[in-house]
Amino acid sequence: MKKEKYSMSFTTGGLFYRESVALAMLFVELNDWDSVREKVLSENLLQYRTLNTSKRQCREIISRLKTLAPKELDLLISGSTQEQKCLLWLAVCRHYRFIAEFAEEVIRERYIGLKHDLHYEEFDFFFGKKAEWLPELEEIKPTTRNKLRQVLFKILREAELLTVRNTINASMLSQRLLAAIPRQRRKDIFFFPVFESDLKWSAE
């Protein structure tokens, strides 16, 4: 079966930590993403300067949050900062297949191979390799590719998966976080730099 095209619309923003938690709390209250969007825009809850920016960022955040299961959303609201950032990285990877594959094929592979550094060169090599098989990537202009790279590294740092010195941080996935991930999506832990043997899934 032919894979769907990559969505490469992550050229602005970052992890959206504060905004994502706020919108998740609003969703629990309203139980409808359209209502969340209407309230955010009508009351400028994200406090952006222009309506167009609010619309664009609100759409981006909601698209990511929709990938989270109910228990994951609950933990996003009630969890520790570390758990929240892990869940937001999980949402980013689920929403963007390109980032998910970069997380698995580059970040995690480097980590388990005891190569704990990550630089722009790794992104460029990965992008070039994917572009050989995917015309939509070949068509992306160098300036846009550089912006995608910059934003992805920003997200990694905000999620505390990468230090300012470009060192990969091992993910500490809590028992609560592991319990919140649906059983059928357990392979999503490969989006994190972690050894599978270090994880302790609760018995079900």
KOLGU-892902 format. One record per residue: residue in three letters; x, y, z of N, C-alpha, C, O in turn. Coordinates in steps of 0.001 Angstrom, whole numbers, padded with zeros to 6 digits, always signed. Layout:
BEGIN
alaXYZXYZXYZXYZ/...
END
This chain:
BEGIN
met+000844-001184+000000+000000+000000+000000+000885+001241+000000+001861+001317+000746/lys+000541+002203-000833+001344+003414-000961+001195+004274+000289+000086+004505+000772/lys+002325+004742+000803+002279+005592+001988+001781+006977+001609+002020+007462+000503/glu+001075+007611+002564+000623+008972+002333+001826+009906+002292+002889+009595+002830/lys+001644+011044+001650+002732+011998+001530+003083+012566+002902+002255+012618+003812/tyr+004332+012987+003016+004755+013644+004242+004044+014993+004372+003918+015730+003395/ser+003587+015306+005565+003154+016667+005882+004383+017382+006422+005035+016898+007348/met+004697+018529+005844+005907+019254+006237+005543+020678+006653+006224+021635+006284/ser+004473+020806+007415+003969+022137+007766+004468+022633+009113+003836+023491+009728/phe+005609+022098+009584+006122+022526+010880+007208+023587+010737+008273+023493+011348/thr+006920+024599+009917+007928+025628+009646+007885+026788+010639+008735+027676+010582/thr+006909+026794+011548+006840+027846+012557+006585+027231+013927+006174+026077+014048/gly+006840+028029+014946+006515+027583+016295+007562+026672+016886+008746+026761+016562/gly+007107+025793+017759+008004+024873+018440+007186+023778+019082+006307+023198+018445/leu+007470+023492+020343+006734+022448+021047+005357+022920+021480+004456+022105+021674/phe+005181+024242+021636+003924+024838+022115+003516+024251+023476+002379+023819+023667/tyr+004448+024248+024388+004194+023628+025697+003045+024311+026447+002043+023669+026762/arg+003185+025587+026727+002176+026311+027501+000824+026291+026808-000206+026031+027431/glu+000842+026570+025511-000410+026639+024756-001113+025284+024692-002339+025212+024780/ser-000333+024208+024539-000916+022871+024416-001610+022440+025699-002706+021881+025663/val-000966+022702+026836-001578+022342+028119-002877+023135+028322-003877+022589+028788/ala-002850+024413+027971-004041+025251+028113-005194+024740+027239-006339+024692+027687/leu-004890+024361+025998-005938+023873+025098-006452+022501+025521-007633+022200+025343/ala-005584+021675+026076-006012+020374+026576-006985+020548+027740-007983+019833+027830/met-006698+021488+028622-007592+021773+029748-008941+022285+029251-009992+021942+029792/leu-008887+023099+028225-010121+023638+027646-010946+022528+026994-012176+022542+027059/phe-010264+021570+026367-010970+020455+025737-011700+019600+026775-012816+019142+026531/val-011072+019389+027924-011719+018625+028992-013002+019337+029444-013993+018696+029793/glu-012961+020650+029428-014127+021448+029831-015230+021432+028769-016409+021302+029095/leu-014842+021562+027502-015828+021714+026421-016128+020417+025681-017201+020265+025096/asn-015178+019481+025709-015332+018167+025072-015607+018253+023572-016299+017401+023015/asp-015073+019266+022932-015263+019424+021487-014167+020347+020951-014025+021484+021401/trp-013400+019847+019992-012269+020627+019499-012713+021875+018733-012030+022898+018780/asp-013851+021805+018027-014347+022999+017329-014704+024098+018320-014448+025277+018074/ser-015294+023701+019437-015642+024684+020476-014388+025278+021102-014341+026464+021429/val-013382+024439+021262-012100+024922+021783-011531+025982+020848-011113+027056+021282/arg-011523+025659+019564-010981+026594+018567-011738+027924+018588-011125+028991+018560/glu-013084+027857+018638-013898+029075+018644-013599+029941+019861-013481+031161+019746/lys-013479+029315+021017-013216+030064+022253-011817+030684+022230-011627+031832+022630/val-010843+029903+021755-009468+030402+021678-009390+031630+020784-008746+032619+021134/leu-010040+031569+019638-009955+032671+018681-010794+033874+019110-010352+035014+018967/ser-011994+033636+019632-012872+034745+020015-012335+035525+021210-012566+036728+021332/glu-011611+034823+022095-011087+035474+023300-009571+035689+023238-008965+036148+024206/asn-008970+035359+022106-007515+035485+021907-006744+034883+023086-005867+035522+023668/leu-007094+033646+023420-006495+033002+024582-005010+032706+024398-004277+032589+025380/leu-004562+032586+023158-003145+032331+022907-002320+033609+022930-001089+033575+022942/gln-003038+034760+022937-002408+036078+023069-001398+036375+021959-000329+036933+022208/tyr-001759+035991+020724-000931+036365+019583-001390+037714+019057-002521+038133+019307/arg-000526+038383+018340-000818+039759+017912-001867+039823+016809-002654+040768+016757/thr-001887+038826+015926-002830+038870+014806-003744+037651+014816-003385+036592+015331/leu-004922+037818+014241-005881+036717+014164-005350+035595+013291-005556+034419+013594/asn-004669+035948+012211-004125+034917+011317-003119+034030+012039-003110+032814+011845/thr-002274+034630+012868-001305+033843+013641-002028+032943+014630-001672+031776+014793/ser-003046+033489+015291-003826+032688+016244-004487+031505+015548-004479+030390+016070/lys-005054+031745+014381-005713+030675+013630-004718+029588+013246-004987+028398+013408/arg-003572+030009+012740-002556+029057+012270-001995+028221+013428-001880+027000+013323/gln-001651+028889+014521-001059+028166+015646-002097+027313+016371-001781+026218+016834/cys-003314+027795+016472-004383+027022+017098-004647+025745+016298-004802+024667+016872/arg-004695+025872+014988-004906+024702+014119-003771+023691+014292-004007+022484+014346/glu-002550+024191+014377-001385+023322+014542-001439+022575+015879-001223+021364+015929/ile-001723+023292+016937-001742+022679+018274-002856+021643+018383-002640+020547+018899/ile-004037+021986+017902-005164+021047+017975-004884+019796+017145-005219+018686+017558/ser-004273+019973+015981-003936+018812+015139-003023+017845+015872-003165+016629+015743/arg-002092+018381+016634-001191+017526+017415-001933+016862+018573-001807+015657+018792/leu-002705+017658+019311-003388+017127+020494-004400+016043+020138-004662+015146+020938/lys-004959+016129+018952-005934+015116+018515-005323+013727+018390-006046+012731+018359/thr-004007+013654+018318-003354+012344+018191-003238+011639+019544-002913+010452+019598/leu-003499+012354+020624-003354+011771+021952-004631+011063+022390-005738+011546+022153/ala-004460+009916+023029-005576+009155+023579-006093+009854+024846-005384+010672+025432/pro-007322+009536+025269-007887+010195+026457-006983+010154+027689-006822+011173+028361/lys-006396+009011+027996-005517+008919+029173-004270+009774+028999-003754+010341+029962/glu-003792+009861+027760-002620+010700+027490-002965+012177+027679-002172+012940+028231/leu-004143+012569+027220-004585+013956+027404-004738+014283+028887-004354+015364+029332/asp-005294+013355+029640-005440+013564+031084-004080+013782+031740-003927+014651+032598/leu-003097+012986+031329-001758+013109+031910-001081+014396+031457-000277+014970+032191/leu-001402+014842+030260-000856+016109+029775-001279+017250+030691-000535+018212+030885/ile-002469+017135+031246-002983+018173+032137-002432+018030+033557-002063+019016+034195/ser-002383+016796+034036-002060+016574+035453-000618+016153+035722-000179+016146+036872/gly+000118+015804+034674+001444+015233+034854+002523+016241+035199+002280+017446+035255/ser+003712+015724+035427+004880+016574+035687+005292+017261+034388+004844+016889+033304/thr+006143+018256+034517+006643+018955+033330+007321+017979+032369+007135+018061+031155/gln+008100+017062+032919+008789+016071+032089+007796+015187+031340+007966+014937+030147/glu+006764+014716+032029+005743+013890+031388+005008+014682+030311+004725+014163+029231/gln+004705+015929+030610+004000+016773+029641+004818+016960+028369+004288+016867+027262/lys+006094+017219+028531+006944+017442+027360+007126+016162+026551+007193+016203+025323/cys+007205+015036+027234+007278+013751+026524+006017+013508+025710+006088+013046+024571/leu+004872+013815+026284+003598+013615+025590+003477+014546+024387+002940+014153+023352/leu+003967+015766+024515+003910+016699+023388+004857+016274+022273+004549+016463+021096/trp+006002+015703+022629+006898+015144+021607+006217+013955+020923+006308+013797+019706/leu+005547+013140+021700+004796+012004+021155+003757+012493+020146+003602+011913+019072/ala+003050+013561+020502+002026+014127+019619+002636+014675+018337+002067+014508+017258/val+003786+015326+018445+004480+015851+017262+004836+014710+016314+004624+014807+015105/cys+005374+013637+016868+005793+012496+016041+004588+011815+015385+004658+011410+014225/arg+003511+011693+016110+002313+011068+015530+001714+011920+014421+001171+011396+013449/his+001815+013222+014570+001234+014124+013567+002118+014244+012330+001617+014395+011216/tyr+003442+014174+012530+004371+014337+011408+005183+013066+011216+006094+012779+011992/arg+004852+012310+010184+005560+011047+009928+007039+011287+009674+007870+010466+010061/phe+007382+012393+009034+008791+012707+008779+009562+012803+010094+010651+012244+010224/ile+008991+013518+011071+009653+013671+012369+009707+012339+013101+010705+012022+013749/ala+008634+011558+012999+008607+010238+013643+009735+009355+013113+010419+008686+013888/glu+009926+009354+011809+010975+008528+011211+012367+009069+011549+013306+008295+011734/phe+012497+010378+011629+013776+010964+012050+014073+010566+013494+015213+010259+013845/ala+013026+010576+014328+013198+010208+015741+013661+008760+015877+014554+008455+016668/glu+013040+007868+015093+013380+006446+015180+014691+006114+014481+015557+005440+015039/glu+014823+006596+013258+015930+006166+012412+017235+006923+012662+018312+006436+012317/val+017140+008098+013253+018347+008888+013500+018600+009062+015002+019620+008608+015520/ile+017671+009719+015693+017919+010043+017104+018068+008787+017947+019066+008619+018647/arg+017068+007896+017881+017123+006706+018729+018266+005777+018310+018948+005204+019159/glu+018470+005634+016997+019541+004761+016533+020911+005278+016974+021795+004495+017321/arg+021079+006593+016957+022345+007155+017430+022488+006903+018933+023569+006560+019412/tyr+021408+007073+019658+021465+006913+021112+021817+005476+021509+022713+005249+022322/ile+021101+004514+020925+021374+003120+021309+022705+002631+020739+023257+001634+021204/gly+023218+003346+019720+024540+003029+019185+025649+003777+019911+026804+003783+019487/leu+025259+004414+021029+026193+005148+021902+026845+006344+021206+027958+006747+021545/lys+026129+006902+020223+026544+008169+019613+025576+009226+020139+024460+009348+019633/his+025983+009969+021123+025054+010831+021836+025034+012274+021345+024493+013152+022017/asp+025619+012521+020184+025566+013869+019616+024626+013887+018421+024449+012876+017742/leu+024024+015045+018172+023120+015211+017035+023316+016609+016469+023212+017604+017187/his+023601+016670+015175+023892+017957+014539+023046+018125+013272+022356+017207+012827/tyr+023128+019334+012714+022392+019618+011483+022772+018652+010360+021945+018331+009506/glu+024013+018193+010364+024469+017293+009301+023629+016010+009256+023343+015487+008180/glu+023240+015513+010429+022415+014301+010475+021053+014540+009851+020517+013680+009152/phe+020498+015719+010111+019215+016071+009490+019365+016155+007982+018545+015605+007246/asp+020400+016835+007513+020609+017022+006068+020781+015684+005354+020243+015480+004265/phe+021528+014780+005969+021734+013464+005366+020416+012693+005307+020097+012081+004288/phe+019657+012723+006395+018369+012034+006458+017400+012610+005434+016725+011865+004724/phe+017332+013927+005359+016441+014592+004400+016812+014201+002976+015943+013873+002167/gly+018092+014236+002678+018546+013883+001325+018217+012451+000972+017831+012160-000159/lys+018367+011554+001930+018066+010136+001693+016585+009934+001398+016219+009180+000496/lys+015737+010614+002167+014290+010502+001951+013881+011141+000619+012994+010642-000072/ala+014535+012241+000274+014186+012966-000956+014474+012155-002211+013876+012406-003257/glu+015386+011181-002122+015680+010326-003276+014469+009493-003683+014338+009102-004843/trp+013583+009224-002718+012430+008369-002973+011110+009128-002979+010091+008603-003429/leu+011125+010356-002483+009869+011093-002318+009941+012437-003035+010610+013356-002564/pro+009256+012556-004169+009308+013778-004970+008905+015026-004196+009436+016108-004450/glu+007959+014890-003241+007498+016089-002517+008613+016719-001687+008600+017922-001427/leu+009578+015897-001273+010708+016449-000523+011726+017088-001454+012347+018095-001114/glu+011890+016501-002621+012830+017054-003605+012432+018458-004027+013278+019282-004374/glu+011125+018718-003990+010607+020007-004447+010749+021111-003402+010554+022285-003718/ile+011082+020758-002175+011208+021753-001116+012466+022596-001325+013554+022058-001533/lys+012310+023910-001269+013435+024818-001482+014420+024729-000313+014020+024446+000816/pro+015697+024969-000581+016713+024922+000481+016387+025821+001673+016636+025449+002819/thr+015831+026998+001403+015489+027905+002514+014413+027300+003410+014464+027439+004632/thr+013439+026629+002800+012383+025977+003579+012948+024780+004339+012593+024554+005496/arg+013826+024016+003693+014452+022872+004363+015235+023331+005588+015187+022691+006638/asn+015954+024441+005450+016714+024968+006575+015800+025405+007711+016135+025241+008884/lys+014640+025962+007359+013670+026381+008376+013093+025164+009088+012931+025180+010308/leu+012783+024110+008339+012279+022873+008936+013300+022297+009915+012947+021855+011008/arg+014541+022307+009517+015626+021802+010365+015742+022619+011640+015878+022068+012732/gln+015689+023929+011495+015796+024824+012645+014649+024596+013635+014870+024522+014844/val+013437+024486+013118+012267+024298+013980+012312+022937+014667+011982+022829+015848/leu+012720+021894+013935+012791+020564+014537+013793+020536+015690+013519+019951+016738/phe+014945+021162+015500+015936+021192+016576+015430+022039+017749+015751+021755+018903/lys+014653+023060+017459+014046+023870+018524+013071+023017+019330+013071+023066+020560/ile+012244+022240+018641+011291+021353+019318+012033+020347+020194+011644+020104+021337/leu+013095+019770+019659+013885+018791+020420+014445+019401+021700+014451+018759+022750/arg+014911+020636+021609+015468+021286+022801+014359+021637+023796+014532+021479+025005/glu+013231+022110+023286+012129+022454+024185+011549+021210+024854+011046+021277+025976/ala+011623+020083+024164+011165+018820+024751+012219+018199+025657+011997+017147+026256/glu+013369+018862+025750+014492+018423+026573+015053+017073+026123+015543+016284+026932/leu+014970+016831+024818+015569+015632+024235+016962+015930+023681+017727+015020+023360/leu+017273+017219+023576+018569+017636+023037+019055+018844+023822+018293+019783+024054/thr+020312+018826+024229+020867+019952+024983+021321+021046+024031+021363+020853+022816/val+021661+022202+024604+022156+023309+023785+023505+022956+023153+023923+023581+022179/arg+024174+021961+023709+025452+021503+023149+025262+020323+022181+026217+019635+021820/asn+024007+020113+021775+023672+019076+020803+023960+017657+021297+024366+016787+020527/thr+023745+017446+022578+023861+016113+023157+022457+015543+023358+021578+016219+023893/ile+022252+014308+022931+020946+013665+023075+020710+013307+024537+021550+012673+025176/asn+019569+013717+025054+019186+013393+026426+018379+012098+026446+017430+011943+025678/ala+018748+011191+027304+017953+009972+027460+016575+010337+028014+016472+011159+028924/ser+015537+009740+027479+014179+009990+027968+013906+009151+029212+014218+007961+029265/met+013325+009793+030193+012901+009098+031402+011383+008963+031335+010654+009874+031728/leu+010917+007831+030841+009485+007615+030657+008899+007010+031931+009198+005874+032296/ser+008070+007788+032586+007522+007364+033872+006518+006228+033712+006013+005974+032618/gln+006244+005555+034816+005236+004491+034821+003870+005041+034413+003120+004381+033693/arg+003556+006235+034871+002261+006845+034515+002163+007111+033028+001112+006911+032420/leu+003263+007562+032442+003253+007834+031009+003110+006529+030217+002316+006450+029281/leu+003869+005529+030592+003790+004235+029896+002389+003636+030017+001884+003020+029078/ala+001769+003823+031183+000424+003289+031393-000614+004028+030555-001650+003465+030201/ala-000331+005286+030242-001288+006086+029468-001255+005770+027976-002238+006001+027272/ile-000139+005247+027493-000021+004930+026067-000869+003697+025753-000706+002661+026398/pro-001772+003793+024773-002601+002636+024422-001750+001433+024030-000696+001579+023412/arg-002214+000263+024391-001454-000959+024144-001057-001099+022675+000060-001517+022368/gln-001973-000749+021768-001710-000917+020338-000718+000124+019805-000306+000044+018648/arg-000332+001093+020632+000597+002127+020190+001910+002086+020971+002644+003074+021010/arg+002197+000965+021578+003397+000885+022406+004690+001077+021621+005707+001477+022187/lys+004654+000795+020325+005861+000994+019515+006223+002472+019397+007318+002813+018952/asp+005300+003349+019797+005592+004783+019750+006710+005180+020707+007259+006276+020593/ile+007050+004308+021641+008154+004639+022548+009477+004696+021784+010465+005224+022295/phe+009500+004160+020570+010710+004234+019754+010959+005652+019228+011994+005915+018616/phe+010008+006562+019469+010234+007968+019128+011186+008621+020130+011651+009741+019916/phe+011472+007916+021218+012305+008468+022278+013689+007816+022299+013823+006640+021961/pro+014713+008570+022691+016037+007971+022887+016049+007187+024203+016309+007739+025272/val+015764+005908+024098+015641+005073+025283+015924+003627+024900+015631+003203+023782/phe+016488+002883+025821+016665+001455+025609+015377+000747+026028+014860+000983+027120/glu+014868-000111+025167+013607-000788+025468+013716-001609+026756+012735-001765+027483/ser+014904-002129+027029+015097-002949+028228+014951-002144+029517+014749-002714+030589/asp+015052-000817+029413+014925+000026+030600+013476+000338+030957+013198+000908+032013/leu+012546-000042+030064+011140+000287+030294+010455-000832+031085+010712-002018+030877/lys+009607-000426+031968+008872-001389+032782+007383-001160+032581+006759-000347+033264/trp+006828-001905+031618+005396-001792+031371+004629-002449+032515+005028-003492+033033/ser+003535-001826+032894+002713-002422+033941+001978-003630+033391+001616-003656+032215/ala+001759-004612+034216+001018-005822+033792-000438-005456+033552-001027-004659+034283/glu-001001-006056+032514-002418-005785+032186-003192-007076+032169-004396-007070+031916/
END
